[in-house]
Amino acid sequence: MTRRRSGLILPRPSRRGFLAGGLALGASMTLPGCAYIRDDAAVDAPLPESAKAEIDGDLIYFNWADYLAPRVLKGFQEEYGVKIVESNYDSMEGMYAKLAAGNQYDIVFPGAKWVVKLRREGKLRAIDKAELQNADQVFYSGSYFNDPWYDEGSQVSVPFTVYKTGVGWRTDKVSTMTNSWEDLWNDEARGHIFTLDDQDEALAMAALILGYDVNTAKPSELEEIKKLLISQKEYLRAYSSDDINNMMGGDAWIHHMWSGDFLYLRQGLADDPTQFDFQSPSEGVPINSDAYVIPTNAKHPGTAMLFIDYLLRPENAIKNMKYLYYPFPVKDALPAFAELAADVPACNVEVSDLENENVFRLLGADETQRRAAVWTEVKAS
């Protein structure tokens, strides 16, 4: 689970860290080249029918690096007598670019708002729940995932992981936390505070302090957000999504963090877990989810269906949760994650937590450009 170099334990890079580590405060941000659409746009692309869950070849797998437990992948190969041919991406934009270019994969793991985009553009195949023996683990009566905001009727996706964003800190360095996003302006930790180098997350944090929608693109609200984030820079060490290494290396005393990264740090790496704690600020937190999908041009969609069903087995979900420290919303596996997060309950994510407005939605091109421009100005100031 870790890599060692020069005596330093280097954990698996966060999938949301873009494998790049910390960036200087003045670094610029490049606007992704792909187009954006609204998440509520009409769905008019034809929907290819679902494949049957049966082996029809090896599995061509496209995911974040090191993002399922190796023993689970090995178990699937051994049980079904197939190979998993793995490719990785380091951002959702990179994932989308590969699919848009016509690359063929059997299973992909997009974030919720990217399911909207891929479905709208006709790039996803239907998934028939009747083909999944373990479908009731996520599509049980009353489950949020029966009709999530990003996929009406869950026609083209099955939930993969869920996560929240909050604030981690060193309890041996900071004693004045208030369960607010304003703790990222904490004077006690001045010069040792990191904000995630992630446009959505940084803008959302400031928006929540100001009482605005995390997806706001209103010019007046974005101007307030810009001023607030610029005011934070005198407290910051850097913008960085390498949250685990920043905390483990001692540079960060307070870090804007993803819940699973924090839990991995505390439970899987720290010599003294009590030196680290995590809060879900009272103003509200972004809570989002990722999904399994099967592209329309998949060569082996039947194998992909079997793979999804295999990952929905509670015993496999538990193995993956203990490896990743992110919850998989598999009904009979969730108690195991609650136990894993028992010492840091703020890291736990219940399926019911997803029924909130603080999710990152796909916006129109003009809205996206306005938000990107503000983030660029903040980082360059």
N, C-alpha and C positions, 0 to 999 in steps of 0.2 A: 504493500500500500504506500510505501514511501521510497524516495530516492535519496542517497547520501552523497554529498560532495563537500570536500574540505571540512569534514566534521559537522556540517550543518544538515539537519534532517529537512529534506525538501518534500512536502506532501504532494500528492497528485495535484496538478494545476486545476483550479476551478474552471468548470466549463464556461462560467460567465466572466472569467478573467482574461479571455482571449489569448491565453498562453503568453502574455507579453510582460507581465510584471508591472511595477509602478511606473507612472509617467510624471514628468515635471509639471509644475503648476501652469507653466506657460505653453504647454504643448497644444497643438491645434487638433481639431477633430475633422475627419473627412466624412462628408455626407455620403451614405451608401448610394450606389448608383441605381439600385432597382426602384421601380415605382411603387407607390403605396395606394391602397384603396380603403374606403371606410369599411368597418366591420359589419355595418348593417346594409351593405350594398346587396341588391337583388342577386339571387343565385340563379344563373341562367345557363351555366355550362352543363353539358350532358354528364350524367353520373354513371360510369361503367359499373356493371353489376359486380357483386362480391364473388371472390373466388371461393371454392370449397377448401376446407382445412385439410390439406393432404400434401404429401411430399411431391413436389414437381421440379426438384433440383436443389442445388446448394443455395444458401442464404446470402444474398448480397446486402450487407449491413452498413448503414450510414448513420453515425452518431457522434456525440462528443467523445473525445479520447478517454478511454478507461472509465466508461460510465455505466457499466454493468459488472457485477461480480464475475471474475474469470471462471470460477467453478460452476456458475450457472450457465455460462456460454458453453463450457466444456460438457456439461451434463446434457444440454440439448443436442449437441453433435453426437454424443455417444448413444443417446436414446433413439435418435432418428436416423443415424448413419449418414449424416450430411456434414459438409464443411461450412463454416461461417467465414465468408470473405469480407474483411472489415476495412472500411474507409472512414476517415474522421474529418470533421470541420471544426473551426474555432470561432464561428459566429453564426447567427441565424442568417445574416446576409450572405455569408459564404455558402451555407447550405442551400439557400434559395437559388443562388447563381448557378450552382452545379445542376440543380433540377431544371432550371430555365434553359440551360445549355443542352438539355436532352440526355444527360448522364442517367444511366439506368441503375436503380437500387430497388431492392425488394421491400425494405422497411426503413423508415426515417422517423426522427424524433423531434418534431418542431414544437416551439412554444405556441401557446393558445392562439395568439393573434396571427401567427403564420399559418395555422390551420385554416383560418378564414381566407387568407390570401390564396393559398394553394387550392382550396376548394372552389373559390370563386373563379379561378383561372382554368378549372378543369384538369388539374394535375393529380387528383386523388381518386382512388377507386372506392366504391362502397365496401363497408364491412358488415356482413350479416351476423348479428349477434347469435343467431340460431346455430351458427357454425362453431361457436366457441363454447366448449363444455364448462368453462369457468366464468362465463359472462355474468352470472349472478353475483360474482364477487365485487363487481363495480356498477352493474346496472340493476341492482335490487330495488324493490319498491321504495319510492321516496328518495332515491339517490339523486344528488345534484347532477350527476353525469348522465342521467336519462335525457336531459335537455339543456346542456350547458350553453352559455351565451355565444360561444365560438363555433358551435356545430349543432344546429337544430336537429333534435332527435338522435344525436350521436350517430349520424349516418356514415361518416367517413373516418372517425377516430375512436380510439380507446385510450383512457387516461393512463399516463405513465407515472410522473412524479408531481408533487405539489410542494410549494415552498413559500416562505414569507421573507421579508427584508426587515431588519431591525438594527440594533446597535450592540456590538460587543465591546467589552472593556476589561482592563486589568484591575482586579480588585486590590492588588497590592500597590498600585500606583494612583488610583483615583477613588475618592471616597464621597464625591458630591454628585452622584448621578440622580436624576429626577424623573426618569421614565418619560422623557420628552425628546423629540428630535433636536431640541435646542441644546441637548447635551453635546452635540457635535460642535458647539461653540464654547465648550467647557474651558475655563481659564486655567484650572488645575492641570489640564493635559495639553496646554498650548504648545504647539510644535510637535506634538505626538498624536495628532488626530488625522485620520484618513477618511475621505469620502470616496465612495466607489466611482471608478472611472467608467461610468455608464450613464449615458444621457437620460434614459427613462428614469433610472433610480435616483439620480441627483435632482432632477427637476421635480420628481414626485415628492422627495423628502421636503424640499422647500415649499411645494404646493400644499402639503399637509399642514405645515406650520401656519401657513396663511389661510387655511380653510378652503382651498381650491381643489378642484378635480385633478387627480394625478395626470390626466391626459390633456389638461388645458392647453389651448393654443390661442387664447384671447390675447391680443397684443398688450392690453393694460395689465393683465395678470402676469404675463411673461416678463414684463418690465419689472414688476415687483419681485418676482422670483429671481431675476438676474441680480437685482440690487442686494437681495438677501444672501445669495450665494457668494457674491463678491465680498460682502461683509465677513464671510466666514474665512476667507483666505489668510487672514493674519493669524488664524489659529491652526491652520493646516500644515501638515508635513508634506502631503502630496495627494493627488487624485490617483487611486490605484485600485484595481480589482483583484490584486494578488493578496487578498485579505488574510489568508491563512499564514503565509510566510511573513507578512508584515507583523502579525501578532506574535508568531513564534520567535521571530528574530529580535523582538523587543523594540522595534521602531515605533510600533503603534501601541498606545495606551487606550485609545478609543478608536473603534473602527466601525463605519457603516458596513454592514455585513449581511450575507445571505444565511438563513437559519441553518441549512445543512452544512455549510462551510464551518460555521461556529461549532456545531455539535461535533463534527469530525475533529476540529482543533482540540476541543475540551476533552472529549471522551476517547479519541483515538490517538492523540499525540502528546498532550501535556503531561509532564511529570507530576505536576500538582494541579489537578483540575480546579481546585477551589480558587486559584488565582485568576480565573476567567469567568465572566458572567455575561448574560445576554438579556436584552429587554425588547419588548414590542411596544414602542412609544404610544402614549395615550391618545395622540392625535389621529391614530390610525396607521396601518401599515399596508404596503402593497402585498397582495397574496395572489400568486399566479400558478399556472400548471402547464405541464408539457404533455404530449400525447404520442401514441403510436399511430402512424399512418402508412398506407401502402400506395405508392405512386401508380398512376395509370399505366406507365410503361414498364412496370416491374416484370421481370422475366419469370419469376418464381413466386407469384402471389399466394399460391397454396401453402408453400413452406412458410411464408411470412405469417399467414393466418395461424398455422400451428405454433409458430414461435410466440406470437402474442398470447395464445392460449396457455402456452407453457409458462410464460412470465406471470400470468394471472393466478397460477397455483399459489396458495398462501405460503407454502414452504419456500418457494423460490422468491417471492416478494420479500420474505423475512431475510433471506440471505442477501438480497440486493440492498435492503435497508441497512443492514449491519455493515455493509461494505461502503455505501455511499453516504449514509447518515441523512438522507432525504426520505420522507415518507412516500410509500407507494399506496395509493388509495384503494387497496385490496381489503375488503371488509374483515376477513378473518386474520389478517396480518397486522392491522392497525394497533391492536393492543400491544403487540411486540414493540412497535415504534414508541408508543406512549411510555413503555417501560424504559426504552433506550434514552428517552428524553426526560426521565422522571426528575433528575436533579436540576434540569433547566426547562421547566414547563413552557416558558415563552417560546422555545424552539418547536414545540409540538404544533402540528397543523391538522385540525380536524376538517373533514370533508365539508362540514357546515360552515367553516370559516371562509370557504370560497364564495359564499353567497353574499358578496359585498361589492361595492362600487370601485374599490381600489385595485382594478385589474388593468393591465396595459393593453389598450385596444389599438387596432390598426387604423391609422388616420389618413386623411386625404393628403395629396402631395403638398399643397400650400401649407397646411397645418404642420406637417412634418418638417418642411423647410424652415418655418418660423421657429420651431422648437430647436432645430439644429443650429440655427443662427445664434440663438440666445446662448446655447451651451458653448459654442465657439467663442463668443464674446466673453463669457465668464472665464473660460480657461486662458484666454489671451490677455485678460486684464491684469 
